[in-house]
């Protein structure tokens, strides 16, 4: 009887060790963007932690949809960059007082002009990642050196408002700017 109890306990211990080891190995396989807390380097785009935002679920969904439709095929940093511009515009105040106001502000994000896209049910891997990036941004993750970026465009277009001297960075297929030609809007 005692031998059976000892064997059972040993089996449980080995099962726990195997489960924990397996979990650690699986976690190590998942690629993650590292949050860096060092002195900012103006030439390096990196993520950092700031204060959490307190918003309703609807606002998270608006941010996630904007990230998805604007940067869904970009890598994770590209998604964060688009989210950063959305948050910057919210903080500026010109485009509205909520994330949804900013996203659906007239003629600001091209996907919002399409009724079909506005009503589309989104799903899939790119949606999941866009949603997780939106949640991280609500929880305070930001993109260092894009804090002043209010504008961006895809590399394959040449908008009239592009102002080369205010270019901040290119991340993936998007170029980010602090100012736009003919606009007084900027973050001081």
JOKA-V50435 format. One record per residue. RES is the residue in one small letter. SS is DSSP state (A for helix, B for strand, O for the rest). OMEGA is omega in whole degrees, -180 to 180 (999 if undefined). Layout:
# JOKA-V50435
RES/SS/OMEGA + RES/SS/OMEGA
This chain:
# JOKA-V50435
x/O/180 + x/A/179 + x/A/179 + x/A/179 + x/A/180 + x/A/178 + x/A/179 + x/A/180 + x/A/178 + x/A/178 + x/A/179 + x/A/180 + x/A/179 + x/A/178 + x/A/179 + x/A/179 + x/A/179 + x/A/-179 + x/A/-179 + x/A/179 + x/A/179 + x/A/-180 + x/A/179 + x/A/179 + x/A/179 + x/A/179 + x/A/-180 + x/A/-179 + x/A/-176 + x/O/178 + x/O/178 + x/O/173 + x/O/-177 + x/O/174 + x/B/-174 + x/O/177 + x/O/179 + x/O/177 + x/O/-179 + x/O/173 + x/O/-175 + x/O/-177 + x/O/-176 + x/O/176 + x/O/-179 + x/B/180 + x/B/175 + x/B/-177 + x/B/173 + x/O/-176 + x/O/177 + x/O/176 + x/O/178 + x/O/-178 + x/O/178 + x/O/-179 + x/A/-180 + x/A/-180 + x/A/176 + x/A/-180 + x/A/178 + x/A/179 + x/A/-180 + x/A/179 + x/A/179 + x/A/177 + x/A/-178 + x/A/-176 + x/A/179 + x/A/-174 + x/A/-176 + x/O/-179 + x/O/178 + x/O/175 + x/O/-175 + x/A/180 + x/A/176 + x/A/177 + x/A/177 + x/A/-178 + x/A/177 + x/A/176 + x/A/179 + x/A/178 + x/A/179 + x/A/179 + x/A/178 + x/A/180 + x/A/176 + x/A/-179 + x/A/178 + x/A/177 + x/O/-177 + x/O/-174 + x/O/178 + x/O/-175 + x/O/177 + x/O/178 + x/A/180 + x/A/176 + x/A/-179 + x/A/-177 + x/A/-176 + x/O/175 + x/O/-171 + x/O/172 + x/O/-180 + x/O/178 + x/O/-169 + x/A/-177 + x/A/-177 + x/A/178 + x/A/-178 + x/O/177 + x/A/-180 + x/A/179 + x/A/180 + x/A/-178 + x/A/-174 + x/O/172 + x/O/-175 + x/O/180 + x/O/178 + x/O/-175 + x/A/180 + x/A/177 + x/A/-179 + x/A/-180 + x/A/178 + x/A/180 + x/A/180 + x/A/176 + x/A/178 + x/A/178 + x/A/179 + x/A/-180 + x/A/176 + x/A/179 + x/O/169 + x/O/178 + x/B/180 + x/B/-179 + x/B/180 + x/B/179 + x/O/170 + x/O/-177 + x/O/-179 + x/O/-178 + x/O/178 + x/O/-174 + x/B/173 + x/B/174 + x/B/178 + x/B/-178 + x/O/-176 + x/O/174 + x/O/-179 + x/O/-175 + x/O/-179 + x/O/-175 + x/O/-177 + x/O/-178 + x/O/-171 + x/A/-177 + x/A/178 + x/A/179 + x/B/-180 + x/B/-175 + x/B/168 + x/B/178 + x/B/-176 + x/O/-179 + x/O/178 + x/B/176 + x/B/-174 + x/B/-176 + x/B/174 + x/O/-177 + x/O/176 + x/O/178 + x/O/177 + x/O/-178 + x/O/176 + x/O/-175 + x/O/177 + x/O/173 + x/O/-178 + x/O/999
